[in-house]
Amino acid sequence: MTDPEFDVAVDPLGTTTGGLPYPESSAPLNQGANDIKALALALEGRGLGFKSARGYVNAAAFNGGRYTLVLPAGFTAAPYVLLTPYWGGTTGNAPAPLNLNVETASATQVGLIALKPPPPGTPGSTSDWFTGTCGFAWLAWGT
């Protein structure tokens, strides 16, 4: 039998209420690989297969503490992004205690705003834009 949605030959399988295939207990053991493939293709076809990418980039601030992180091709929507900023833009420096806010997000890039915390021991002082070069270690995942 062929599943027309995914063009994959499969044994008759049971299906969940959402239509995802699973092997019946009567399926032969050697059919397991095909059943797992059918399930993987069904999940991917429903957008549940996530793409992930990671990297490190040095970025110069523009327009008052803003940074752009360009994402690799392949995301179809704005992914989730985990960031760690580093002072001075080199991987050898310590993590920077910056307050990062996402200003824009798309499938191709993330726009950030970075604020420095107030200097220690200066009650009542305010944060300021971080306008130097900053390194970002990042992990992105999504569809």
Summary of the structure (lengths in Angstrom):
residues: 143
radius of gyration: 23.1
end to end distance: 29.5
largest distance: 72.4
contacts: 363
relative contact order: 0.21
helix: 12%
strand: 41%
